[in-house]
């Protein structure tokens, strides 16, 4: 799969590109629960690396019909 996010770019919460995986509230919930994409916390600022976002997206891939347990 091609990358959804630019690998070398840094994304902050106000970047609209992050909406593709979730809004600010959803991202905050994931950080609180310890799931979701890796991030850096710099003071009050949250920063996501594009390469980390792409890894998380790829790990979240679902292959329909596989491992369904039926």
PDB file of N, CA, C and O in Angstrom:
ATOM      1  N   UNK A   1       0.846  -1.185   0.000  1.00  0.00           N
ATOM      2  CA  UNK A   1       0.000   0.000   0.000  1.00  0.00           C
ATOM      3  C   UNK A   1       0.883   1.237   0.000  1.00  0.00           C
ATOM      4  O   UNK A   1       1.928   1.269   0.650  1.00  0.00           O
ATOM      5  N   UNK A   2       0.467   2.220  -0.712  1.00  0.00           N
ATOM      6  CA  UNK A   2       1.202   3.479  -0.668  1.00  0.00           C
ATOM      7  C   UNK A   2       0.896   4.186   0.646  1.00  0.00           C
ATOM      8  O   UNK A   2      -0.133   3.936   1.274  1.00  0.00           O
ATOM      9  N   UNK A   3       1.780   5.052   1.044  1.00  0.00           N
ATOM     10  CA  UNK A   3       1.614   5.761   2.310  1.00  0.00           C
ATOM     11  C   UNK A   3       0.504   6.796   2.224  1.00  0.00           C
ATOM     12  O   UNK A   3       0.377   7.513   1.232  1.00  0.00           O
ATOM     13  N   UNK A   4      -0.282   6.858   3.261  1.00  0.00           N
ATOM     14  CA  UNK A   4      -1.340   7.860   3.355  1.00  0.00           C
ATOM     15  C   UNK A   4      -0.749   9.190   3.815  1.00  0.00           C
ATOM     16  O   UNK A   4      -1.159  10.257   3.358  1.00  0.00           O
ATOM     17  N   UNK A   5       0.224   9.108   4.731  1.00  0.00           N
ATOM     18  CA  UNK A   5       0.864  10.289   5.296  1.00  0.00           C
ATOM     19  C   UNK A   5       2.278  10.415   4.752  1.00  0.00           C
ATOM     20  O   UNK A   5       2.893   9.419   4.373  1.00  0.00           O
ATOM     21  N   UNK A   6       2.791  11.632   4.714  1.00  0.00           N
ATOM     22  CA  UNK A   6       4.166  11.863   4.287  1.00  0.00           C
ATOM     23  C   UNK A   6       5.099  11.395   5.402  1.00  0.00           C
ATOM     24  O   UNK A   6       5.039  11.900   6.523  1.00  0.00           O
ATOM     25  N   UNK A   7       5.961  10.426   5.089  1.00  0.00           N
ATOM     26  CA  UNK A   7       6.808   9.802   6.111  1.00  0.00           C
ATOM     27  C   UNK A   7       7.658  10.787   6.902  1.00  0.00           C
ATOM     28  O   UNK A   7       7.800  10.628   8.114  1.00  0.00           O
ATOM     29  N   UNK A   8       8.215  11.775   6.268  1.00  0.00           N
ATOM     30  CA  UNK A   8       9.152  12.673   6.943  1.00  0.00           C
ATOM     31  C   UNK A   8       8.485  13.906   7.551  1.00  0.00           C
ATOM     32  O   UNK A   8       9.160  14.772   8.107  1.00  0.00           O
ATOM     33  N   UNK A   9       7.179  13.979   7.443  1.00  0.00           N
ATOM     34  CA  UNK A   9       6.463  15.145   7.960  1.00  0.00           C
ATOM     35  C   UNK A   9       6.046  14.926   9.418  1.00  0.00           C
ATOM     36  O   UNK A   9       5.816  13.797   9.851  1.00  0.00           O
ATOM     37  N   UNK A  10       5.956  16.019  10.150  1.00  0.00           N
ATOM     38  CA  UNK A  10       5.436  16.006  11.516  1.00  0.00           C
ATOM     39  C   UNK A  10       4.025  16.582  11.480  1.00  0.00           C
ATOM     40  O   UNK A  10       3.790  17.629  10.877  1.00  0.00           O
ATOM     41  N   UNK A  11       3.101  15.903  12.119  1.00  0.00           N
ATOM     42  CA  UNK A  11       1.703  16.325  12.152  1.00  0.00           C
ATOM     43  C   UNK A  11       1.331  16.738  13.566  1.00  0.00           C
ATOM     44  O   UNK A  11       1.699  16.066  14.529  1.00  0.00           O
ATOM     45  N   UNK A  12       0.603  17.837  13.694  1.00  0.00           N
ATOM     46  CA  UNK A  12       0.090  18.296  14.983  1.00  0.00           C
ATOM     47  C   UNK A  12      -1.436  18.239  14.922  1.00  0.00           C
ATOM     48  O   UNK A  12      -2.016  18.096  13.846  1.00  0.00           O
ATOM     49  N   UNK A  13      -2.075  18.349  16.073  1.00  0.00           N
ATOM     50  CA  UNK A  13      -3.518  18.128  16.163  1.00  0.00           C
ATOM     51  C   UNK A  13      -4.359  19.037  15.278  1.00  0.00           C
ATOM     52  O   UNK A  13      -5.470  18.664  14.904  1.00  0.00           O
ATOM     53  N   UNK A  14      -3.865  20.204  14.938  1.00  0.00           N
ATOM     54  CA  UNK A  14      -4.669  21.108  14.103  1.00  0.00           C
ATOM     55  C   UNK A  14      -4.560  20.773  12.612  1.00  0.00           C
ATOM     56  O   UNK A  14      -5.242  21.392  11.795  1.00  0.00           O
ATOM     57  N   UNK A  15      -3.709  19.801  12.244  1.00  0.00           N
ATOM     58  CA  UNK A  15      -3.572  19.433  10.833  1.00  0.00           C
ATOM     59  C   UNK A  15      -4.788  18.639  10.368  1.00  0.00           C
ATOM     60  O   UNK A  15      -5.106  17.605  10.956  1.00  0.00           O
ATOM     61  N   UNK A  16      -5.469  19.098   9.332  1.00  0.00           N
ATOM     62  CA  UNK A  16      -6.689  18.420   8.882  1.00  0.00           C
ATOM     63  C   UNK A  16      -6.439  17.007   8.356  1.00  0.00           C
ATOM     64  O   UNK A  16      -7.371  16.205   8.291  1.00  0.00           O
ATOM     65  N   UNK A  17      -5.211  16.689   7.982  1.00  0.00           N
ATOM     66  CA  UNK A  17      -4.903  15.348   7.478  1.00  0.00           C
ATOM     67  C   UNK A  17      -5.153  14.267   8.540  1.00  0.00           C
ATOM     68  O   UNK A  17      -5.440  13.118   8.203  1.00  0.00           O
ATOM     69  N   UNK A  18      -5.044  14.636   9.806  1.00  0.00           N
ATOM     70  CA  UNK A  18      -5.271  13.660  10.874  1.00  0.00           C
ATOM     71  C   UNK A  18      -6.724  13.216  10.954  1.00  0.00           C
ATOM     72  O   UNK A  18      -7.019  12.161  11.516  1.00  0.00           O
ATOM     73  N   UNK A  19      -7.632  14.009  10.400  1.00  0.00           N
ATOM     74  CA  UNK A  19      -9.051  13.652  10.430  1.00  0.00           C
ATOM     75  C   UNK A  19      -9.329  12.332   9.724  1.00  0.00           C
ATOM     76  O   UNK A  19     -10.367  11.714   9.959  1.00  0.00           O
ATOM     77  N   UNK A  20      -8.422  11.896   8.867  1.00  0.00           N
ATOM     78  CA  UNK A  20      -8.627  10.639   8.151  1.00  0.00           C
ATOM     79  C   UNK A  20      -8.632   9.448   9.113  1.00  0.00           C
ATOM     80  O   UNK A  20      -9.259   8.429   8.826  1.00  0.00           O
ATOM     81  N   UNK A  21      -7.935   9.565  10.260  1.00  0.00           N
ATOM     82  CA  UNK A  21      -7.932   8.466  11.225  1.00  0.00           C
ATOM     83  C   UNK A  21      -8.809   8.742  12.440  1.00  0.00           C
ATOM     84  O   UNK A  21      -9.190   7.811  13.151  1.00  0.00           O
ATOM     85  N   UNK A  22      -9.131   9.996  12.685  1.00  0.00           N
ATOM     86  CA  UNK A  22      -9.997  10.320  13.812  1.00  0.00           C
ATOM     87  C   UNK A  22      -9.928  11.796  14.146  1.00  0.00           C
ATOM     88  O   UNK A  22      -8.942  12.472  13.852  1.00  0.00           O
ATOM     89  N   UNK A  23     -10.993  12.287  14.767  1.00  0.00           N
ATOM     90  CA  UNK A  23     -10.994  13.694  15.159  1.00  0.00           C
ATOM     91  C   UNK A  23     -10.150  13.880  16.428  1.00  0.00           C
ATOM     92  O   UNK A  23      -9.643  12.912  16.994  1.00  0.00           O
ATOM     93  N   UNK A  24     -10.012  15.114  16.856  1.00  0.00           N
ATOM     94  CA  UNK A  24      -9.181  15.426  18.033  1.00  0.00           C
ATOM     95  C   UNK A  24      -9.615  14.655  19.269  1.00  0.00           C
ATOM     96  O   UNK A  24      -8.778  14.173  20.032  1.00  0.00           O
ATOM     97  N   UNK A  25     -10.921  14.537  19.466  1.00  0.00           N
ATOM     98  CA  UNK A  25     -11.426  13.822  20.639  1.00  0.00           C
ATOM     99  C   UNK A  25     -11.066  12.344  20.589  1.00  0.00           C
ATOM    100  O   UNK A  25     -10.663  11.767  21.599  1.00  0.00           O
ATOM    101  N   UNK A  26     -11.211  11.733  19.425  1.00  0.00           N
ATOM    102  CA  UNK A  26     -10.875  10.314  19.283  1.00  0.00           C
ATOM    103  C   UNK A  26      -9.389  10.092  19.522  1.00  0.00           C
ATOM    104  O   UNK A  26      -9.006   9.155  20.222  1.00  0.00           O
ATOM    105  N   UNK A  27      -8.545  10.950  18.943  1.00  0.00           N
ATOM    106  CA  UNK A  27      -7.104  10.821  19.162  1.00  0.00           C
ATOM    107  C   UNK A  27      -6.762  10.983  20.641  1.00  0.00           C
ATOM    108  O   UNK A  27      -5.893  10.279  21.155  1.00  0.00           O
ATOM    109  N   UNK A  28      -7.438  11.905  21.328  1.00  0.00           N
ATOM    110  CA  UNK A  28      -7.206  12.101  22.764  1.00  0.00           C
ATOM    111  C   UNK A  28      -7.622  10.860  23.551  1.00  0.00           C
ATOM    112  O   UNK A  28      -6.932  10.464  24.491  1.00  0.00           O
ATOM    113  N   UNK A  29      -8.739  10.245  23.178  1.00  0.00           N
ATOM    114  CA  UNK A  29      -9.187   9.010  23.846  1.00  0.00           C
ATOM    115  C   UNK A  29      -8.159   7.907  23.671  1.00  0.00           C
ATOM    116  O   UNK A  29      -7.834   7.202  24.626  1.00  0.00           O
ATOM    117  N   UNK A  30      -7.646   7.751  22.455  1.00  0.00           N
ATOM    118  CA  UNK A  30      -6.647   6.713  22.200  1.00  0.00           C
ATOM    119  C   UNK A  30      -5.379   6.955  23.011  1.00  0.00           C
ATOM    120  O   UNK A  30      -4.803   6.016  23.562  1.00  0.00           O
ATOM    121  N   UNK A  31      -4.942   8.214  23.086  1.00  0.00           N
ATOM    122  CA  UNK A  31      -3.742   8.510  23.877  1.00  0.00           C
ATOM    123  C   UNK A  31      -3.980   8.182  25.338  1.00  0.00           C
ATOM    124  O   UNK A  31      -3.108   7.618  25.998  1.00  0.00           O
ATOM    125  N   UNK A  32      -5.147   8.528  25.847  1.00  0.00           N
ATOM    126  CA  UNK A  32      -5.487   8.257  27.247  1.00  0.00           C
ATOM    127  C   UNK A  32      -5.522   6.748  27.528  1.00  0.00           C
ATOM    128  O   UNK A  32      -5.089   6.299  28.589  1.00  0.00           O
ATOM    129  N   UNK A  33      -6.039   5.978  26.574  1.00  0.00           N
ATOM    130  CA  UNK A  33      -6.152   4.523  26.725  1.00  0.00           C
ATOM    131  C   UNK A  33      -4.846   3.793  26.388  1.00  0.00           C
ATOM    132  O   UNK A  33      -4.723   2.593  26.631  1.00  0.00           O
ATOM    133  N   UNK A  34      -3.879   4.520  25.831  1.00  0.00           N
ATOM    134  CA  UNK A  34      -2.607   3.895  25.475  1.00  0.00           C
ATOM    135  C   UNK A  34      -2.662   3.095  24.185  1.00  0.00           C
ATOM    136  O   UNK A  34      -1.885   2.159  23.995  1.00  0.00           O
ATOM    137  N   UNK A  35      -3.574   3.461  23.304  1.00  0.00           N
ATOM    138  CA  UNK A  35      -3.638   2.808  21.995  1.00  0.00           C
ATOM    139  C   UNK A  35      -3.592   3.888  20.918  1.00  0.00           C
ATOM    140  O   UNK A  35      -3.425   5.069  21.224  1.00  0.00           O
ATOM    141  N   UNK A  36      -3.738   3.486  19.668  1.00  0.00           N
ATOM    142  CA  UNK A  36      -3.636   4.464  18.589  1.00  0.00           C
ATOM    143  C   UNK A  36      -2.198   4.616  18.143  1.00  0.00           C
ATOM    144  O   UNK A  36      -1.323   3.881  18.601  1.00  0.00           O
ATOM    145  N   UNK A  37      -1.944   5.558  17.255  1.00  0.00           N
ATOM    146  CA  UNK A  37      -0.593   5.730  16.723  1.00  0.00           C
ATOM    147  C   UNK A  37       0.370   6.307  17.760  1.00  0.00           C
ATOM    148  O   UNK A  37      -0.037   7.004  18.689  1.00  0.00           O
ATOM    149  N   UNK A  38       1.653   6.002  17.579  1.00  0.00           N
ATOM    150  CA  UNK A  38       2.705   6.551  18.447  1.00  0.00           C
ATOM    151  C   UNK A  38       2.743   8.068  18.283  1.00  0.00           C
ATOM    152  O   UNK A  38       2.419   8.601  17.222  1.00  0.00           O
ATOM    153  N   UNK A  39       3.145   8.747  19.351  1.00  0.00           N
ATOM    154  CA  UNK A  39       3.188  10.210  19.329  1.00  0.00           C
ATOM    155  C   UNK A  39       4.251  10.715  20.286  1.00  0.00           C
ATOM    156  O   UNK A  39       4.751   9.976  21.134  1.00  0.00           O
ATOM    157  N   UNK A  40       4.582  11.969  20.137  1.00  0.00           N
ATOM    158  CA  UNK A  40       5.469  12.679  21.056  1.00  0.00           C
ATOM    159  C   UNK A  40       4.641  13.705  21.811  1.00  0.00           C
ATOM    160  O   UNK A  40       3.769  14.355  21.234  1.00  0.00           O
ATOM    161  N   UNK A  41       4.911  13.845  23.085  1.00  0.00           N
ATOM    162  CA  UNK A  41       4.250  14.857  23.905  1.00  0.00           C
ATOM    163  C   UNK A  41       5.316  15.869  24.287  1.00  0.00           C
ATOM    164  O   UNK A  41       6.206  15.568  25.083  1.00  0.00           O
ATOM    165  N   UNK A  42       5.231  17.055  23.729  1.00  0.00           N
ATOM    166  CA  UNK A  42       6.199  18.124  23.967  1.00  0.00           C
ATOM    167  C   UNK A  42       5.483  19.239  24.706  1.00  0.00           C
ATOM    168  O   UNK A  42       4.853  20.102  24.095  1.00  0.00           O
ATOM    169  N   UNK A  43       5.585  19.214  26.030  1.00  0.00           N
ATOM    170  CA  UNK A  43       4.803  20.148  26.822  1.00  0.00           C
ATOM    171  C   UNK A  43       3.339  19.805  26.656  1.00  0.00           C
ATOM    172  O   UNK A  43       2.914  18.696  26.978  1.00  0.00           O
ATOM    173  N   UNK A  44       2.567  20.753  26.154  1.00  0.00           N
ATOM    174  CA  UNK A  44       1.143  20.504  25.895  1.00  0.00           C
ATOM    175  C   UNK A  44       0.879  20.111  24.443  1.00  0.00           C
ATOM    176  O   UNK A  44      -0.249  19.775  24.080  1.00  0.00           O
ATOM    177  N   UNK A  45       1.917  20.154  23.621  1.00  0.00           N
ATOM    178  CA  UNK A  45       1.759  19.868  22.199  1.00  0.00           C
ATOM    179  C   UNK A  45       1.950  18.373  21.925  1.00  0.00           C
ATOM    180  O   UNK A  45       2.857  17.741  22.466  1.00  0.00           O
ATOM    181  N   UNK A  46       1.085  17.827  21.082  1.00  0.00           N
ATOM    182  CA  UNK A  46       1.178  16.437  20.646  1.00  0.00           C
ATOM    183  C   UNK A  46       1.639  16.443  19.189  1.00  0.00           C
ATOM    184  O   UNK A  46       1.087  17.157  18.352  1.00  0.00           O
ATOM    185  N   UNK A  47       2.662  15.634  18.903  1.00  0.00           N
ATOM    186  CA  UNK A  47       3.227  15.578  17.552  1.00  0.00           C
ATOM    187  C   UNK A  47       3.248  14.121  17.089  1.00  0.00           C
ATOM    188  O   UNK A  47       3.705  13.231  17.806  1.00  0.00           O
ATOM    189  N   UNK A  48       2.753  13.904  15.896  1.00  0.00           N
ATOM    190  CA  UNK A  48       2.776  12.586  15.265  1.00  0.00           C
ATOM    191  C   UNK A  48       3.754  12.630  14.097  1.00  0.00           C
ATOM    192  O   UNK A  48       3.762  13.596  13.335  1.00  0.00           O
ATOM    193  N   UNK A  49       4.572  11.602  13.950  1.00  0.00           N
ATOM    194  CA  UNK A  49       5.439  11.482  12.780  1.00  0.00           C
ATOM    195  C   UNK A  49       4.673  10.746  11.687  1.00  0.00           C
ATOM    196  O   UNK A  49       3.973   9.771  11.958  1.00  0.00           O
ATOM    197  N   UNK A  50       4.809  11.213  10.461  1.00  0.00           N
ATOM    198  CA  UNK A  50       4.126  10.569   9.343  1.00  0.00           C
ATOM    199  C   UNK A  50       4.464   9.098   9.234  1.00  0.00           C
ATOM    200  O   UNK A  50       3.589   8.284   8.941  1.00  0.00           O
ATOM    201  N   UNK A  51       5.729   8.737   9.466  1.00  0.00           N
ATOM    202  CA  UNK A  51       6.134   7.329   9.382  1.00  0.00           C
ATOM    203  C   UNK A  51       5.426   6.490  10.443  1.00  0.00           C
ATOM    204  O   UNK A  51       5.043   5.351  10.173  1.00  0.00           O
ATOM    205  N   UNK A  52       5.245   7.039  11.654  1.00  0.00           N
ATOM    206  CA  UNK A  52       4.514   6.320  12.703  1.00  0.00           C
ATOM    207  C   UNK A  52       3.043   6.163  12.349  1.00  0.00           C
ATOM    208  O   UNK A  52       2.445   5.118  12.604  1.00  0.00           O
ATOM    209  N   UNK A  53       2.465   7.197  11.764  1.00  0.00           N
ATOM    210  CA  UNK A  53       1.064   7.119  11.348  1.00  0.00           C
ATOM    211  C   UNK A  53       0.874   6.053  10.273  1.00  0.00           C
ATOM    212  O   UNK A  53      -0.089   5.289  10.317  1.00  0.00           O
ATOM    213  N   UNK A  54       1.790   6.003   9.310  1.00  0.00           N
ATOM    214  CA  UNK A  54       1.694   4.991   8.252  1.00  0.00           C
ATOM    215  C   UNK A  54       1.845   3.578   8.819  1.00  0.00           C
ATOM    216  O   UNK A  54       1.146   2.665   8.380  1.00  0.00           O
ATOM    217  N   UNK A  55       2.743   3.385   9.785  1.00  0.00           N
ATOM    218  CA  UNK A  55       2.892   2.067  10.423  1.00  0.00           C
ATOM    219  C   UNK A  55       1.613   1.668  11.126  1.00  0.00           C
ATOM    220  O   UNK A  55       1.179   0.520  11.031  1.00  0.00           O
ATOM    221  N   UNK A  56       1.002   2.614  11.836  1.00  0.00           N
ATOM    222  CA  UNK A  56      -0.226   2.327  12.567  1.00  0.00           C
ATOM    223  C   UNK A  56      -1.364   1.991  11.600  1.00  0.00           C
ATOM    224  O   UNK A  56      -2.135   1.061  11.839  1.00  0.00           O
ATOM    225  N   UNK A  57      -1.462   2.745  10.521  1.00  0.00           N
ATOM    226  CA  UNK A  57      -2.504   2.482   9.521  1.00  0.00           C
ATOM    227  C   UNK A  57      -2.332   1.074   8.959  1.00  0.00           C
ATOM    228  O   UNK A  57      -3.306   0.331   8.839  1.00  0.00           O
ATOM    229  N   UNK A  58      -1.114   0.708   8.618  1.00  0.00           N
ATOM    230  CA  UNK A  58      -0.858  -0.618   8.049  1.00  0.00           C
ATOM    231  C   UNK A  58      -1.169  -1.718   9.060  1.00  0.00           C
ATOM    232  O   UNK A  58      -1.720  -2.755   8.693  1.00  0.00           O
ATOM    233  N   UNK A  59      -0.823  -1.505  10.321  1.00  0.00           N
ATOM    234  CA  UNK A  59      -1.108  -2.496  11.371  1.00  0.00           C
ATOM    235  C   UNK A  59      -2.600  -2.612  11.646  1.00  0.00           C
ATOM    236  O   UNK A  59      -3.048  -3.628  12.177  1.00  0.00           O
ATOM    237  N   UNK A  60      -3.372  -1.599  11.298  1.00  0.00           N
ATOM    238  CA  UNK A  60      -4.820  -1.599  11.533  1.00  0.00           C
ATOM    239  C   UNK A  60      -5.598  -2.209  10.376  1.00  0.00           C
ATOM    240  O   UNK A  60      -6.827  -2.268  10.407  1.00  0.00           O
ATOM    241  N   UNK A  61      -4.883  -2.658   9.365  1.00  0.00           N
ATOM    242  CA  UNK A  61      -5.529  -3.221   8.174  1.00  0.00           C
ATOM    243  C   UNK A  61      -6.294  -4.487   8.541  1.00  0.00           C
ATOM    244  O   UNK A  61      -5.805  -5.328   9.296  1.00  0.00           O
ATOM    245  N   UNK A  62      -7.489  -4.608   8.000  1.00  0.00           N
ATOM    246  CA  UNK A  62      -8.330  -5.783   8.207  1.00  0.00           C
ATOM    247  C   UNK A  62      -8.496  -6.490   6.873  1.00  0.00           C
ATOM    248  O   UNK A  62      -8.862  -5.872   5.874  1.00  0.00           O
ATOM    249  N   UNK A  63      -8.226  -7.783   6.864  1.00  0.00           N
ATOM    250  CA  UNK A  63      -8.403  -8.593   5.670  1.00  0.00           C
ATOM    251  C   UNK A  63      -9.762  -9.309   5.797  1.00  0.00           C
ATOM    252  O   UNK A  63      -9.890 -10.242   6.591  1.00  0.00           O
ATOM    253  N   UNK A  64     -10.768  -8.887   5.030  1.00  0.00           N
ATOM    254  CA  UNK A  64     -12.100  -9.483   5.166  1.00  0.00           C
ATOM    255  C   UNK A  64     -12.073 -10.995   4.944  1.00  0.00           C
ATOM    256  O   UNK A  64     -11.393 -11.499   4.049  1.00  0.00           O
ATOM    257  N   UNK A  65     -12.825 -11.699   5.777  1.00  0.00           N
ATOM    258  CA  UNK A  65     -12.959 -13.144   5.615  1.00  0.00           C
ATOM    259  C   UNK A  65     -11.863 -13.964   6.254  1.00  0.00           C
ATOM    260  O   UNK A  65     -11.929 -15.192   6.213  1.00  0.00           O
ATOM    261  N   UNK A  66     -10.863 -13.344   6.842  1.00  0.00           N
ATOM    262  CA  UNK A  66      -9.762 -14.077   7.451  1.00  0.00           C
ATOM    263  C   UNK A  66      -9.876 -13.989   8.965  1.00  0.00           C
ATOM    264  O   UNK A  66     -10.244 -12.947   9.508  1.00  0.00           O
ATOM    265  N   UNK A  67      -9.562 -15.073   9.637  1.00  0.00           N
ATOM    266  CA  UNK A  67      -9.539 -15.135  11.102  1.00  0.00           C
ATOM    267  C   UNK A  67     -10.875 -14.715  11.704  1.00  0.00           C
ATOM    268  O   UNK A  67     -10.914 -14.004  12.708  1.00  0.00           O
ATOM    269  N   UNK A  68     -11.932 -15.143  11.107  1.00  0.00           N
ATOM    270  CA  UNK A  68     -13.254 -14.760  11.606  1.00  0.00           C
ATOM    271  C   UNK A  68     -13.737 -15.677  12.714  1.00  0.00           C
ATOM    272  O   UNK A  68     -14.610 -15.292  13.492  1.00  0.00           O
ATOM    273  N   UNK A  69     -13.186 -16.892  12.803  1.00  0.00           N
ATOM    274  CA  UNK A  69     -13.551 -17.790  13.866  1.00  0.00           C
ATOM    275  C   UNK A  69     -14.945 -18.402  13.734  1.00  0.00           C
ATOM    276  O   UNK A  69     -15.508 -18.864  14.726  1.00  0.00           O
ATOM    277  N   UNK A  70     -15.507 -18.413  12.532  1.00  0.00           N
ATOM    278  CA  UNK A  70     -16.836 -19.002  12.336  1.00  0.00           C
ATOM    279  C   UNK A  70     -16.728 -20.467  11.997  1.00  0.00           C
ATOM    280  O   UNK A  70     -17.745 -21.131  11.797  1.00  0.00           O
TER     281      UNK A  70
END
